[in-house]
Amino acid sequence: MLVHSKAINKLAPSDYAMIKNEHQQLEKYLVDFHDACACSLKPDSDVPICAKEQQTSCHGRMPSFLFHIIDLAGRHFDHEESIMLSRPNIGENNDYFRVHRQAHLDIMKTLQGLADNYFTVTDKTSAAEVYRLFYGKIAGIFDEHDRQFDDPFIESTKQN
């Protein structure tokens, strides 16, 4: 996930600290998630078949990871929207704010969908494949959101 370090340096100090901390939490989450299932670290062609105990452990940890990202993202989006609304000339009816908020809602819906569909996917797929698939989806969601919304918004908050 991209952390817009150059742009967030220009936020108010309290907003900067909050956003920086939350981005670090999200990045740590992605690293922990990536490393959670040892079999998922290998390229597809080199994936060993996990021992049954390891498969069980990997599958058992996935729901916690999914619900943790839902919590982290939800809190981060709430904070980000509060910062946006504190800006001059930005209100709930501002087009940019509404589109950005909708993007947050769409991400939350996608993350909830991953959690809801987890048990269906795991019935047919190895733990390693599930971790690689979900990691790619979650990292991609946040990278895309950064490019489309967060980087431009944070750049707009630069203090002159």
C-alpha distance (Angstrom), angle and dihedral (degrees) to the residues before:
residue distance angle dihedral
M1 . . .
L2 3.73 . .
V3 3.76 118.3 .
H4 3.76 109.4 -156.9
S5 3.79 93.2 -141.6
K6 3.79 96.9 161.6
A7 3.78 92.6 50.6
I8 3.80 98.8 41.9
N9 3.79 90.5 53.8
K10 3.81 86.7 74.1
L11 3.81 96.3 56.7
A12 3.80 122.2 100.8
P13 3.82 108.0 -77.3
S14 3.81 94.9 -108.7
D15 3.82 92.5 46.7
Y16 3.79 90.4 45.8
A17 3.81 92.1 52.4
M18 3.79 92.7 48.4
I19 3.82 95.4 47.1
K20 3.81 92.9 43.5
N21 3.81 91.3 50.6
E22 3.80 92.8 47.4
H23 3.79 92.7 47.8
Q24 3.80 89.2 50.9
Q25 3.81 89.4 50.9
L26 3.81 91.0 50.1
E27 3.80 91.8 47.8
K28 3.82 91.5 48.0
Y29 3.78 88.8 49.2
L30 3.82 90.6 54.2
V31 3.82 92.2 48.3
D32 3.80 91.8 47.6
F33 3.78 91.0 46.0
H34 3.81 91.8 48.5
D35 3.81 91.2 50.7
A36 3.83 97.5 40.1
C37 3.79 97.2 92.9
A38 3.81 112.8 42.9
C39 3.80 92.9 -157.3
S40 3.81 90.8 57.6
L41 3.81 92.3 63.4
K42 3.81 93.9 71.7
P43 3.81 123.5 84.4
D44 3.81 113.7 -101.7
S45 3.79 94.6 -99.8
D46 3.81 92.1 51.0
V47 3.80 98.9 44.7
P48 3.77 109.5 130.8
I49 3.75 117.8 -148.7
C50 3.78 104.2 -101.2
A51 3.75 117.1 -124.7
K52 3.79 112.2 -104.0
E53 3.81 91.4 -106.9
Q54 3.80 91.6 51.7
Q55 3.83 91.7 47.0
T56 3.79 89.4 51.4
S57 3.80 91.9 48.7
C58 3.81 92.9 48.2
H59 3.80 92.8 46.8
G60 3.80 91.3 45.8
R61 3.79 93.7 54.2
M62 3.81 96.3 48.3
P63 3.83 98.2 80.5
S64 3.81 90.4 53.0
F65 3.80 90.5 51.8
L66 3.80 92.2 48.3
F67 3.79 95.1 48.9
H68 3.81 90.9 43.9
I69 3.82 92.3 56.2
I70 3.80 90.4 47.8
D71 3.81 89.1 54.6
L72 3.83 94.8 44.1
A73 3.79 94.1 46.5
G74 3.80 93.6 45.1
R75 3.81 92.9 53.0
H76 3.80 91.7 44.6
F77 3.80 93.0 50.1
D78 3.81 91.2 49.1
H79 3.81 90.3 52.4
E80 3.77 92.9 45.3
E81 3.81 91.8 50.9
S82 3.81 90.4 48.9
I83 3.80 89.7 53.4
M84 3.81 90.6 48.8
L85 3.80 92.1 50.1
S86 3.80 90.8 50.4
R87 3.81 90.3 61.5
P88 3.79 118.8 99.1
N89 3.80 114.2 -96.4
I90 3.82 93.5 12.0
G91 3.78 117.8 116.5
E92 3.77 138.8 152.7
N93 3.82 90.0 -84.7
N94 3.80 95.1 51.2
D95 3.82 107.9 120.2
Y96 3.80 94.4 -135.4
F97 3.80 91.9 48.4
R98 3.81 92.7 48.9
V99 3.82 92.6 49.4
H100 3.81 91.4 45.9
R101 3.81 91.9 48.1
Q102 3.82 89.7 48.8
A103 3.80 89.2 52.8
H104 3.81 88.2 53.9
L105 3.80 90.8 50.0
D106 3.82 90.5 48.6
I107 3.81 91.3 51.1
M108 3.79 91.5 49.2
K109 3.81 89.8 49.5
T110 3.82 90.5 50.2
L111 3.80 92.2 48.5
Q112 3.80 91.1 48.2
G113 3.80 88.6 48.5
L114 3.81 90.2 54.3
A115 3.80 89.5 52.1
D116 3.81 92.6 45.7
N117 3.81 92.9 48.3
Y118 3.79 95.8 42.7
F119 3.80 96.2 97.7
T120 3.80 92.6 48.5
V121 3.81 91.5 51.5
T122 3.80 94.8 45.8
D123 3.79 92.3 55.0
K124 3.81 89.5 65.7
T125 3.81 104.8 25.6
S126 3.79 136.4 61.7
A127 3.79 118.9 -109.8
A128 3.81 90.9 -113.3
E129 3.80 92.2 54.4
V130 3.81 92.1 46.7
Y131 3.81 91.9 51.6
R132 3.81 92.9 47.6
L133 3.81 91.8 46.4
F134 3.81 95.6 46.9
Y135 3.81 93.3 41.7
G136 3.80 90.4 53.2
K137 3.80 92.0 48.1
I138 3.80 95.5 47.0
A139 3.82 95.0 44.3
G140 3.80 90.1 46.5
I141 3.81 92.7 50.0
F142 3.80 92.7 54.2
D143 3.80 95.5 41.8
E144 3.80 91.0 51.7
H145 3.79 92.1 46.9
D146 3.80 90.5 51.1
R147 3.80 92.0 51.8
Q148 3.79 95.7 45.5
F149 3.79 102.5 38.0
D150 3.76 121.0 -0.7
D151 3.78 100.5 52.2
P152 3.84 93.7 48.5
F153 3.81 92.8 44.0
I154 3.78 94.8 48.4
E155 3.80 90.8 46.3
S156 3.82 87.6 54.7
T157 3.82 90.9 57.0
K158 3.78 94.2 61.4
Q159 3.76 110.6 133.8
N160 3.77 114.4 -128.6
